[in-house]
Amino acid sequence: MQKKFWLTFSGVMVAALVSGQIKKQFVIENPEKCEEVKLVLKANSGNCFIKPSHGNDLLTVYSNQDVDSYSQKFSKEIIGNVCYIKLGLEEVRSDGFSQTISTRVFGSGVSNSNDKFWKMYLTDAKPYHLEFSYGVGSANMDLSGLSIKNLKINTGSADVNVGYFSEMENKIDMDTFHIKVDVGTAKIKNMNLARAKYVKADVGFGNMVLDFSNKPLVGNEIKGSVGAGNLIIIMPQEDVPVLVKIRDSWLCSVSIPKNLKKIKENTFANAAYTADSKNAMVFNLDVSMGNIIFKDKMD
């Protein structure tokens, strides 16, 4: 059964608002039959902030942009008890992705700061399946205290920061945490609070930091692939069982910490690891031309 629900606009038509003033762009209300949310967000530029909310609305968006400076593409429907929301935010005049790649990789062009932003709030009262795609700019995501079943992040040239900055864990076990970086950067802090069973990390030419420094709340299987970029993994304390399997090439560089001992070809484990270890961290990594670096806990 499909059922449409309303997207409530607020403030965008008020002519008295001064250009650049922060204003509520729209709200997606919580339908009565909605038991979980599938949210797909695509933003080609600007700075996005994702934060939790104690309110009941599924998505609330604020911005300092004028309504005629960007275009919105959205759809929403209920199928069964799942609310499907798709939202595309595209700046009318923005640098092309190819120009940004040239700037990132070859150093050409001048990088201009972008002060346009979106602030988005998700309710902590519903479980989410989240899929975010960012072109250029930045994204800062505080997932503290939300209920996320699956999370997928794809960044082209944007700089993405994800964390649980209020030290509040995901309310439910997450199935998959998947993040992909092309030429941008991604930093994920307090990965243990995500309670993710599976972590997938893909790096093209960019840089990624995964912080596993705190003791995991559930067992993790981490699959990572690196093309020509850099993957930095912050290791947990030595009492956490860790197994690392690496497939590499002569063109890459892999830095293995001293507490990981080689147990067979391309396989390493720490002293705490056994075949039946509870809440073990198991890494399956593939690197072509880039670098994988294991480090001790972040400062």
N, C-alpha and C positions, 0 to 999 in steps of 0.2 A: 504493500500500500504506500503510495506517495502522497505527501501532503506539503504544500507550500507554507512557509512562515515568513513573517515580515522583517524587513530591514528598516529600522527606524532612523531617519536622518535628523540631525539636530545641529542647528547653528550654522550650517553651510550657506544659508541664504540670507543671513543677517548682514545687510549692507553696512551697518554702523561699525562692524568689527574692523579694527585696524589691521592692515596687511602685516602678516608675521605673528600676530597674536595667537597664543595657544587656544584652540577651540575644539570642542567635541565634534568629530566629523560624522560618526554614525554609531549605532548600537544594534547588535543582534540580540534580540530578546530570547528568553528561555521558553521554548514551547512545552506545554504540559506533558506531551508524550515522549519527549526527548530524554533518553537514558544515557547516551554517550555521544561524543562529538567527533567528527572527522573534519579537520580544518586544513585547507591547502592555501598557503599564502605565497605569492610571488611579488617581489619588489625589484624593479630594475635599477633603482638608485636611491640615495638618501640614507638616513640613519634610522634604524628601527630599534625600538625598545619593547621587549616582551616582559610583562610582570604579572604576578598573581593578584587576584582580587577576591575579597570576601563577598562581593556582590553576586547577584543571581544571573546577570546577563552573560551570555556565552562569549561575546566579544564586544569590547568597547574600544574605540579608536579616537585618539586625539592627534592633532597635528598643528604645526605653525604655517602650513601652506595654504594658499588661496585655492579655491575650488577650481579655477580655470587654469591652474599651473600643472595639473596632473589629470590623468584619466583613470577611472575606476572600472574594473570588470569584476562582477560578482554573480554568484548563483547560490541558491540555498534551497534545500528540500529535506523532507523527512522520509526515509525509507525504513519501514518497520519502526524500530525505536532509536534509530541512528540519525542524527542531524548532520547533513553534509553541507559544508560551507566552503566556497572557493572565492578567493579575493585576490585580484591583481591590481597593483598600484604602479602606475607608469608615469614618470615625469615626462611632460610634453617635450621639453628640450633638455636632453642629457647627452653626455659623451657616450659614444658607442663602445661596446665591449672590446672590439678589436683595438681601439685606441688605448684602452686601459691595459690590455695585454702588452702592448708596445711599451707603455710606461713602466709596468711591473718588471718585465723580463729584460728589456733592452735599455731601459733607463731614459728613453726619449720622452719629450713632452714635459709639461709642468703640472704638478699635482696641485689642484685647487681644493681647499677645504669646503665641505658641503654642510651648511647649517640647517638644511631642511630635515625634519625628522617626523617619525610616527611613533606614538606611544600606544601600545596595545595591552589590554588587560584581559586575562582569562580567568574565569571563575574557578575557585577551588572546590566547587560543589559537584562537578561533573568530570568523568574520565574523558580523556582526549586521545585521538590519534592525530599527530601533528606532522605536517610536511611543509617545510619552509625552503624557498629558493631566493637567493639574493644575487644581484648582478654586481653593482659597484656600491661603494659606501661602507657602512658598518652595521652590525647587528649586535645588540647586547641583550641576552636572555637570562632572566632570573626565574628559575623553575621551582623555587622553594614552595613546598607544601601543595603542589598541584598533583593531580592523578593522571599520569601519562602512561598509556599502554604501549605506544610506539612513537618514536621520534626520528624524523629524517630531515637532515639539513644539507642543502647543496649551495655552495658559494662559488661564484665565478671569480671575481676579483675583490669581493668584499672581505672585510676583517670581522670575524665573528667571535664573540666571547659568550660562553655558556657556563652557568654555574648555579649553585644553590647557596646564594649569598647570605640568606638568613639562617643557614645551617639546618633547614627543615628538609627532610628527605621526601622523596616521591611517596605518595600515600599508598601506592600499590606497586607490585613488582612489574617492571617494564619488560616487555618481551625483547625489543630490538632498539638500540640506539645507533643510528647510522649517520655518519657525517662524511661529506665529500668536499674536497678543496681542489679547485683548479689552479689558479695563480694567486689566490688570496691567502689569508691566514685564519687559523682557528685555534682557540684556546678553550679547553674544557676543564673546569676545575671541580673538585669534589665529585669525581665520577662515582664513588661508592654510594652517594646519596641518590643516584638515579635508580639504583636497584635493578639494573639492566642485566638480563641473562645473557644477551648477545650484544657485542659491540662491534660495529663495522667501521673502519676508518680507511678512506681512500684519499691519497695525496697525489696530485699531478706534478705541477711545478712549484706549488706553494709550500706553506709551512703549517705544521700542526703540533700542538702540545696536548697530551692526554695526561691528566693528573690522577693517578691511582694511589696517591700517597697514604690515604686513610684505609683502614681495614674494610674489606668489602662486606656488605650486608647479605649478599647472595653470591653464589659462584658465578664467575664471569668467563665467557669464551670470547676472546678478542681476535678478530681477523683484520689484518691491516695490509694494505698494498701501497707501495711508494714507487712512483715513476722516476722523476728527476728532482723531487723536492726533499723535504726534511720532515721526519717524524720523531718527536721527542716524547719519551714515555717516562713519567715520574713514578718511581717504584714505591711499593708499600714497605712497611717495616719487615724485618727479616723473619718474623714469626708467621707471616702470611705465605701459604704455599704457592709457588710460582713455577710454571713450566713454560719454556719458550722454544718454539720451532721456527726456524728461519730458512727460507729459500732465497739465496742471493746470487750475485754474479760478480765477476772480477771488476766491474765498473762501479760498484757501490762501496759504501763504507758502513760497517755495523760495529757499534761500541757496546760490548757486553760487560756488565759490572762483575766485580771479583767474586761476589757471593753466589753467582750462577755458575755451576760447574757443568762441564760437558759430560752428558751421560751416553750419547751416541751421536752419530753424524748429524750435524745441524740441529741438535737438540740439547737444551740446557735446562737445569733445574736448581732450585736452592735447597738448603738442608731441610727445610720444613715440608718439602713436597714428598708425598707418597702417592701411589696409584689410587688410593681410596681417600685422599685428603678432602675434607669438607670445606666448601667455599673457596676452592682453589681458583687461581687466575691462570688461564691457559691461553697463551699467545700463539697464533699462527700468522706469521709475517712473510711477506713477499716483497723484495726490493730489487729494482732493476739498475738504475743509475744514481739513485739518491742516497740519503743517509738515514740510518736509524740509530738513535742515541738513547740509551737507558741512563737515567739519572736518579740520584737520591732525592729525598723529599724536598719540595720547593721551600724557599725561605718565606 
